[in-house]
Amino acid sequence: MSNEGYFKRASRTVFTDGTWWWKSLIAAATGLVPVVGAFPVLGYQMIVMREAAWGIDRGLPRLSDYREILKQAANGFIVSLVWGIALVVPTLILVSVETVMAVTHTGFGAAPTLPWWNTYAIWFPSMALIVFSNIAILRTAVYLKPSAGLSLAGVIALIRRDPVGFRSVTLLAVGVQAIALLLRAPITLARFIPQVPASVLTYGWGLVVGAVLAPLSFVVAVAYGLWAQNTDPASWPPLAAPSVAAPSVPRRDAMQGVQTPPSDSPFDDV
């Protein structure tokens, strides 16, 4: 499947759902909450990934599945934190070099100010991590276990199942991140203008940016799920396939070969 194919199918799933706009606004507003706001958004995106991977085509998941959202968010946070450590070393080196350059320019008597291009320089190693961690998050979402996303061998094995599709969804994900970087440019540059209130930038323009990026992030999540579906997640050992009779989602006991009855699935429609 081409990159255009993933984008079109994922976009159709998101934008034919009449709830996409207000769910995007809720995701954008939630993401503005310091520290904890990103976690439920991540959990919801993981549910989107998981449903697409199992071929559950019913639009965007319900927001009322808050227990499942928080469960996925906790798993995703663990995986993101562990793999995020990989970004610490190159980031520290980069910031150290920039600090030395700033001190050399301003002198030792003044506090060094990082250059305006600092955010953009960090973006490139961040993209390398996102490309890898997205697959780890996908595995975590499907298996419902953080250990699935922390398995380096498992992540590499999944990529090897469909490297062409992997490149396609990666290109889509990086493209959305590039759009995010451009949209956040005013916030980055306006930090150097004292007359602009920080609250206006953080919450005003931040909400606008979040509202634009939220539906795109849903599209990316669906695209990753479609790619996983193309690799046949039922064949990912030791994962068992969900019931054919109903779009149930396997839980921990299903991963041991015992099928979960669909009647109490958290993904049943209301």
Secondary structure, DSSP 4 states (H G I P E B T S, - for coil): --HHHHHHHHHHHHHTSTTHHHHHHHHHHHHTSTTTTHHHHHHHHHHHHHHHHTT--SSSPPTT-HHHHHHHHHHHHHHHHHHHHHHHHHHHHHHHHHHHHHHHHH-TTS-----TTHHHHHHHHHHHHHHHHHHHHHHHHHHT-HHHHS-HHHHHHHHHH-HHHHHHHHHHHHHHHHHHHHHTHHHHHHTT-TTS-HHIIIIIIHHHHHHHHHHHHHHHHHHHHHHHHHT-GGGSTTPPPPPSSS-----TTGGGT-PPPGGG-TT---
